[in-house]
């Protein structure tokens, strides 16, 4: 696991310098505190920071082919590197280390840009072929590892985090107001955009090939989630056996490590299933003193049942003291509250291990979100007379204050009805939208709105269109996998684990598991109001049924209460009317109304308020 950075100059005037490369890599030292490596050759500079996992003594980067004409820096792990290495050695390639990354330049020599199709792992890499005059950036099939880049006619600048690009001094810090509209709506910026006009995310399953002579670059997809018709020939039990075997192989493949390894354990379906396939394991959890947010009892029960060593920590509500520290890692910001518990459990685990396995991905592949159930119930709701829906139920729910607990019947009902304010073409994603078009018109100034031509659901509609012809469950899963998983969940896990110099692996997103999951019929994912049908059956084989068949809680924190207490001074500072008016993006009166209703307990506006707080800090911190 590492952080990478570098640049390519297309003119003599911009020849890369070692001090610039060092400055870029120093910004991502947390991603790799164990070692560093630099290479500067003519127009190209490659740099990395290393977290030593495999072959700690011999796995330095950059790695090269035999005559050093091909150089690679890489962030991540290649889980099938042993098989690839054996095949390459049979063809005469010679290796200098036992590191997984060393297969990359040799694979390139054999296959060209198709080399990435042979990789099973999580990675973001930069490969320079001196003879061919080409540089290639590539990102793993599901975007588990990030890479950002800025490309114009004079240079390419890239890195594992945006702060590395900014440290080069070669990228302008211009705010993309259009992307800001999407960020406030979805709590993330949909790829390939960022909040900086000149910086892009390389999309999942994509590579960027740059010709050094002309300075031209071409980005293309090399892999996508398979969307063929689900196989109908398998019986349900056979699907279960195939999925269980694939998950088991993925977990075992990802146990390879030359440093201590453990797992996150929430006590939910996904993490419990991963831990059950590990055998002997060290597991980690955190909890809050608010009982509706605390799942420690479930994690402890699963750990006892599986006989694994379990370590946990109760977190006091003074997480406000961590705000400044965590925002330093939000140069590509998220409005997702759960960055805090993700960071805290990562910090807790890092005291004992360097690598953890995580259960992320199960919800997107196997249908775990309540939004799928909401979409199914939408038809029943719309069959009710409009007079009852609009004239009785909605006014009643608008009148009722939200409950203090995390979910509850009233909170769920309010969110369900709110979802119908958004475009039904967004499918289930409309229940993930906290600032739809009506609210956007009130939140932003007219000047800001004029700079926001992109419809709020553009990326959702684009992915839904790609899955046209699939059954509705498959379409929704594809949308979530390509959007919410890649641009929110995986960003959160990568950024917060790397903030602690901890490598987080996600075996449920193994390429074999993903491709199998999208062949499994939708009825084995969501049916009759039950989510994750097949995965729950698998988990129930290994852990107590009551741990599996319980209401889904999710990994979050009581931010709606904390905005009224610990976080209130920070909210008042970041969302001060005078400050908002001077910046000219948000309507101060609208923000004041939302704050007032939230503080009085009349409504829960925590998602919108928090996301704007994150942006306000981001803008001040990065001077965009």
N, C-alpha and C positions, 0 to 999 in steps of 0.2 A: 504494500500500500504506500502510495506516494502522492506528492503534488507535483504537477509539471507546469512549465512555463517556457516561453520562447518567442522568437520573432524571426521573420524573414524580411530582408531589405531588398527592394527591387531597383534601387538606385544607389550609386556609389556614395551619395551624400548621407545615406542613413546606415552605414555599415554598423552592425551591432557591436556593442562594447561590453566587456565583462562586468563592469560595475553596474550597468543597467540590468543585466541578467541576474546578478546577485541580488539587487534590490527587489526584482520581481519575485525571486524565489524566497527571499526573506519574509515576504508578506504571508507566505503559506507554510512557514516553518512548522506550525502545529500539525500539518498533515504528514510531516515526515521529520521528526526531531532527531533521528538517529544518524543521518548521513546526508550528503549533498553531492551533486555531480553536475559539471558544466561542459559544454562543447561549443566552440565557436569556430566556424569554418566558412571563410569568405562571406557569403550573404546570410548565413544561417546561424542562429544561436539556439541551443537546446539546454534546458536546465531542469533540475528536479530536486525535491526534498524527499528523503526516504524514511519510511517506517518499516524496519526490517522484520519480515515475517517468514519468508522462505529463504534458506541459505543466507543467514544473517552475515556470515563472514565473507561470502563471495558474490553477493548479488548486487554489486554497485551498478549504477547507471550513469550515463548512457551505456547501452549494450550495442555491440557491433557484430557484423558478419566477419568472416575470416580476414578479408583484406581491408576492413574498416571503411569500406565505401558506403555502407548502409548503417545508420545510427538510429536508435530508438530510445525514447523516454516514455514510460508508461505508469499509469496510476491504476491499481487494482490487482486482480488475481486471475490467472488463466488456469482453470481447474483441470482441463484436459491436456496440460502441457507435457505430461509424461508420455502419453500416446503419440502426441505430435513430435516430440523429441526423438522417440524411437524410429519413427518413419523418416525423419530428416537425417538421422545418423545412418540409416540404411542407404540413403542416397548420397552419402559422402560428406555431409556437413559435420564440422567439428565445433565442439562447445568448450567454453572455458570455465563455466560455473554450473551449479545445480539450480539456478534461479529460473522461475517460470518465464520471465520476460525475455530470456535469451532465444526462445523459439521464434520470436517475432521477426527479426531481420532475415532469418533463414527461410521462414515461410514466405516472406515477401519475394525473395529471390526465386522461389519455386512457382509462386502463384500470382504475383503482382497484387493489384488491389483486391482480388478475390481472397486474399489470405485471411481477411476478417471473417469470412463466412465459415471458416474452419474452427474458429475460437468459441469455446464455451466458458464464459466467465463474466466478470464485471471489469470494465476497463475504459480508460480514455487514454489515447496514445498519440504520439507525434513521431513520424518516421521520415527520415531524410535520406534520399538516395542521391548521392553526389554525382554519380555518372549520368543518371537520367535527368538530373536537374529538377527533381520533384520533391515536394513535401506533402505528406498525407496526415490529416487529423482523422481519427476514428473514435466512435463512441459505441459502447456495447449495445446489444440488441434491445434492451429495455431502458437504457439510460440510467443505470444504477450509479455510474460514475459520471461526473460532469466535465465538460470542457466548453470554454467560451472563447470567442475570437472576434477580432476586428480586422477587416480586410478592405483595403482601398488600393489605388493604383501605385502607391509607394511602398506599402509594407503590409505584412500580416503579423499580428500580435495575438498570442493565445495564452491560455492558462486554465488551471483547475478552478480558479475563483476569479471573479471580476477584479478584486483588489490587485491581483498580480498584473493585469493589463493596465490598470490605472498607474501602478508604480513605474511603468515604462516611461511615462511622460509623453507617450505618443498618441494617446487616445483622448479625444475631447469628452468632457463631462456634460453632455447635453441631455436634458430630460426629454424622454419620449412621453408626451402628454397623452397620446392615444393609448399607449400601453398602460399608463396610470389608470385610465378608465377601466381597463380589464382587470388590473390588480385589485382595485377597490371592490369590484363586483365579485371576483372569484377567490380572492386572497392569495393569488399567485399570478405571475405573468406567463401566459401560454407561450410555449416555444413556437418559433425560434426567437422571439423578441425578448428583450430585457427592458428595464426602465431607462437604459442609456440608448440613445438613438443609434450610436455607432458600434454597439456590441451585440453580438448574437450568441444564442446557445446553439451548439451543434445538436441537432435533434437525435433522439434515440434511434439506433440502428442505421445511422448515417455516417458517411465519410466525406471529407472535404479534400479534394486533390488540387494542389496549387502548382502551376508551372512557373519556375523561378525566372525563366527568361522573359516571359511576357507579363508576369504578375497576375495572370488570370486564374480564377479559382472556380471549381465546379463541385457543388455539393449534391450528393445523391444518396438514396436509400439503398442499402445492401440487404436488408432484412425487414420483414414486417410480421406482425401477428397473423398467422394463417386464418383465412376466413372462408375456407371451403365448407360445404354442407357438413353438419355433424354426422358421424357414422351411426347408422341405425341398427347395424347388425349385432352389436354387442349387447348382451344382457346386462342389467344393472349391476349384478355381482361382478361381472367381468370388468366393467368400467371401474368399479371400486378396487379390484385387485391391480389393474394397470396403473391407476393413479397412486395407490399406496406404494407400489414397487418403484415408480418413477420418483416419488418424493423421497423414499428411502435411499435410492441411488444418489440423488442430489445432495442430501444431507451428508452421506458418507464421503462424497467427493469433496465437500467443502470443510471437512474436518482436518484437511492437510494443513499443518502449521508447525514451524520450528520454535514457536513461542506459546505461552499459556493461552488457552482458548476456553470460552464459555458460551452462554446463551442468555438472551433476554427471555423472561417468563412472566407473562401477565396473568396466566390462568385462563386465557381465552383459547379458542379452538386452534388458531394457527400456530401460536408459539408452543402450545402444549404438544401438538402433533410433531413439530420440529424437534423438540426436546425428547419426545418419546423415541424418535428414530436415532438419537445420538448415542444411546446407551448411557454409560457413566458420564456425568456432566456436572459442571458448576453453573448455577443459574442465578440471575439477578433480577430484582424487582424494586420498585419504590411505591410509596403510597402517600396519601394526604390525610390530614386529620378530619377532613370533611367526608363523612361516611358514604355519601352518594357518589364520590369520586374515588373511593378507595377499594381496590380489587385485591388487596394483599391476601385476604383469607382464601380466595380462589387459587392464587398462585401457590400459596403454602400447601394447600390440599393436593394440588397436582404434583408438586415436588415430593411430598411425602409418599404419594401413591407410586410415583416412578422411582423413588429411592435415590434421587439426585441431591447433591449438596446445594442448599438454597441460601442466598444471602439477600437481605432486604434492608431498606432504609425508609423511615418515615420523614417526609419533607415538611418542614414548617412553612407557613405562608410568606416568609420573608424573601420569596423569590424576586421581589422587586429589586433587591440588591444585586441580582444577576442581570438586570435589564441591559445595562451599558455593555457588559461583557459579551452577552449574546448578540446584541445588535451589531457588534464588530464583525460577526460572521454572517450578517444579513445584507451583504453588498448586492446580492440578488435576493430581494426580500420575500418573506412569507408572512401572511397574516394569520397563520395557523397557530393557535395558542399552544399546541402540544410540542412546540420547540422546547419549552421549559422542562416538562417531564422527560422528554427524549434526551436532553442534555444531562439532566440529573441522574437518570439511570445509566447513561454512558459514563459519567464521571464516577459513579459508584462502582461500576464494573471494572473500569480502568485501573482501579487500585489493586486488582488481583490478576487481570488478564489483559492481553493485547488484541485479541480477536473475539468477536461474539457472533453467534448466529441469531438472526431475527426472523419473526414470522410474517414480515411484510409481504404483500402480494396476494395472500389468500382471498381477501375480500374482492379484489378486482378480477381474479381468475375464476373464482367459484361462487360469486354472487353473495357477498356478505353484508352489503349495506342495506339499511332500512329504506333508502330511496327506491330500491327495486320494488319493495312491498308497496310504497306510496304510489308508484306508477301503476301497479296492478289495481289498487283501490281507487285510483282516479276515475276509472270507468263507472264504478258504483256511485261515487260521489256525483258525477255529472248526470247520472240518471235521476237524481233527486230534483224536484221542482226548483226552479231558480228562486222563486219566492222564499222557499225554505232555506236555501243555501245563502243567498245574498241578504235576505230580509230578516232572518232569525239567527242562524248559526254564526255567521261571520260577525254581526254586531255583538253577539253574546261573547264570543271569544275575544274580540277587540276590547271589550269592557273588563274582562278578567285579567288580573295581573299575572305575570309569569310566576311559576313556582320557584322557590329557592334551590330545590334539588336539581340534579343534572338534567334529568329528562322528565318523566312523569306524564300523566295523561293530558293535562292542560297544555304543557309545553309542546308535546307532540302534536296535539290537535291544532294549536296555533301555527306551527310550522307547516303542517299539512295544508291548511287553508291558504296560507301565504303563498305556497308554491303555485297556486292557480292564477296568481297575478302575472306569471311569466309565460313566455311563448311555449305552447305544448310541444312544438317541434324539438325542444331541448330534451324531451323525454324525461328520464328520472333526474337529470342534472339540474332541472329547475328548482329542486329542493336543496341544492347546494349553493344557490345564488342568493346572496344576502343584500345586494344592492342592484336591483333590477333597473329597467329603463326609467320608471317613474321616479325612483329614488335618485338615480343618477342626475336627472334633470334638476332636482332640488339641491343636491349636494354640491355641484360644481358651478362655477361662474359661467357666464355666457361665453367669455373668451376661451375658457378651458374646453367647454363643450364644442366649440367651433373647431378645436384641434383633435376631436375624437370621432373620426369617421367610421371606425370599425364597430360593427354591431357587437353587443356584449356576448352573444352566443356564437360568434363566427367560428371559433375553433371547435366547439361542440358539434355544430352543424356540419363542419367539414369532415370530422371523423364519423359522424352518423351516416353521412352520404357514402363514405367508403365501404361501410358495412351494409349498404342497401342490398336487400335480397336475403339477408340473414334473418333468423327469428329475432323477436324483440329482445329477449334476454341476451343473446349473443351481441346484438348491436350495442346494448347498454354496457356490457362488459368491455367491449372494444373501446367505446368512448372513454370509460373510466381508466382503462389500461394506458391509453395514449395521452390522456390529459391529466386527471387528478393524481394517478399513481406517479407518472413521470415528473410532473411539474410541481407537485406538492409533497406527497408522501416520501418519495425517494430523495428529494432535495433535503427535506427535514432530517431524515436519518443520516444521510451522508454528511451534511453540514454540522450537525450536533455531535455525532460520534467523532468526526475528524477534529472538532474543536477540543476534544479530549485525547487526541492521538490514539483513537481506538478504531480498529477496522471492523465494520459491520457487514456481514455477509447475509444474503437473502436466498436461501435454497429453494423457496417456493417459486422464485423467478428464474430458476434454471431453464435453459432453452428447451430441453426435452419436456419439462413439466408444463411450460407455457404452451408449447405446440400440442401436447396431449389435451390440456384443459380446454382448448378451443375446438377440439373435436368431440368433446363430451356434450350430449344433448342438454339443452337449457332446463328441461324438467328435473334434472339431477342437480341443479344449482339453486333455482328459486321455484317454489311450488306451494300453492295453498297457503300463502302467507308465511311460509318458512324459508329462511335464507340458508345458503351454504349446505344444501341437503346432503350432497355426497361427502363433503369434507367432514361434516359432523358425524356421519356414520363411521368414517375412518377414525376420527378422534375418540369416539365412544368405545372403540375396541381397546383403547390403551389407557384412558383416564376415566374417572367416575362420570356417569351420564349426567348427573346434576351439574357438573362443571361445564359440560358441553351444551346442554339444552337449558340455557338460562338467558335472560335478556342481554343483548349486546350493549356494552357500555362505551367502549372506545377509550383511547388513551388521551386524556385531556386534563384540565385543571379548572378550578372554580373561578375563572376570570370575571364572570358577571358579578360575583360578590366582591372580588378584589378591586374592581374598578371603583367601587364605592368606599373602599377602605385603603389598603396599602398602596394601590396604584393611582388613587385619586389625585394626589399632588402632581404626579407625572402627567396624568391626563390633562389637568388644568394648565400645565406649562406648555405641553406640545400642541394643545388645541385652543390656546388662548385666542379670543376673537381678534385682538389687534395683530397678532402674528399672522393669523390666517388672512386677514384683510390685506396686510402688506404683501403677502406672497401671491395673492390673486388667483388661486386655484379653486379653493373651496368657499362656499357661502357661509360666513360665520353664523348667521342667524339659524341656518339649518342645523349646524353642528351644535349650537347652544340648545336647540330644541331637543335633539337626540340625547345630549348629556342630561338635560333636566328630567326627561322622562325616565331615563335609565336610573339616575340617582334617586328619584322618587319611588322606584320600584314599579312604575306603571307599565314599563315595557323592557324587553331585553334587547338592547342595541349593542351588546358587547362586541359582536363580530365586526360591525361597521366601525365603531369607535376605535377598537384595537387596531384594525387594519390601517386606518388613517394615522393613528399614533405611530405605528411602525414606519409608515411612509414619511411622516414629518421628521422622525429621527434619522431615517435614511438620507433624506435630502440635506439635512444639516451636516450629517457625518461625511457624506461623499461630495458635498458641494455641487450638486447637479442643478 
